[in-house]
Amino acid sequence: MTNQVMPISTGSALNMGKVAVLMGGHSAEREISLMSGQGVLNALQLAGIDAQAFDPAERDLSEIKREGFERCFIALHGRHGEDGTVQGALELMGIPYTGSGVMASSMAMDKVMTKRVWLAEGLPTPRYVLVNKADIHHTSGADLVAKLGLPMIVKPAREGSSIGVSKVNHLDQVQAALLAAAECDKDILCEQCIVGDEVTCPVLGEGRSAKALPVIRIVAPDGAYDYQNKYFTDDTQYLVPSGLPDAEEAAIEALVIKAYQVLGCRGWGRIDVMIDGQTRQPYLLEINTSPGMTSHSLVPMSAQAVGLDYQALCCQLLSTACLDGQEMVP
């Protein structure tokens, strides 16, 4: 990677004031968020920052203002944490927070809206069909297969951590996959399955200052990078350096930066990409604007590859906390 991301100094980290680490929450990703949040909390406290845990599922958000917190590190994942709702509440309270603002968070959480923006900007993403939960029993699996081919990916439009995701290999699996996704969301994304290398690439910063961290190539058991293999096994291989040709990795970094910028993201994010095994064309899958920070998470792994350790990364992200319309501190 040509653009190095420099950590903030310990001295500046100590001037963050009283910090709420938002973790837990009400989403289906609560368990992972608690793991992420605890890691961030420990790192910030070890850096000498007055950081405290805050679980919106157990306390009213208004207590953040009443108790004098000066900024928030958002370690929430999924609904009511990554989708612009918490960001909007913090905007109203005037409390700076990490990560993307209200609109970017809301768009990025919706995989279909994200695709629409990327396609409008000429960025490559797999073909898709949107199915509403109310229309499942009137949806022809054969029509979906004709449009998207097999295998096909079926997933909720607004979930993360591979929750509710199915890989459909046969026509007779379509209906069950739609019903599984519908348990999580009323909007279901049916997507062309790109067969090839699976990679992910974090981005830090905002606008023209946004920089990519090294690409990570993911090699999961039987190609199934699912909830279990993401968080609770050591069988998945994470290759950084990725082992991709330099030109290919550079092209992916440029692509994810553009994808991040056109959504108006700031602070940090991580974009998942599939590379077609035959054409080597990269396809954007989705973006995470509040990525995991667990022991198995990928942003810390990528940052470590360029000398930015977990504690420094947490302090760096906290230093960029701001409100919509404010200039983010690089």
Secondary structure, DSSP 8 states (H G I E B T S, - for coil): --S------HHHHTTS-EEEEE---SSTTHHHHHHHHHHHHHHHHHTT-EEEEE-TTTS-THHHHHTT--EEEE---STTTSSSHHHHHHHHHT--BSS--HHHHHHHH-HHHHHHHHHHTT-----EEEEEGGGGGG--HHHHHHHH-SSEEEEETT--TTTT-EEE-SGGGHHHHHHHHHTT-SEEEEEE---EEEEEEEEEEEGGG-EE---EEEE-GGG---HHHHHS-S-SEEESS--S-HHHHHHHHHHHHHHHHHTT-EEEEEEEEEEETTT--EEEEEEESS---STT-HHHHHHHTTT--HHHHHHHHHHT-B-TTS----
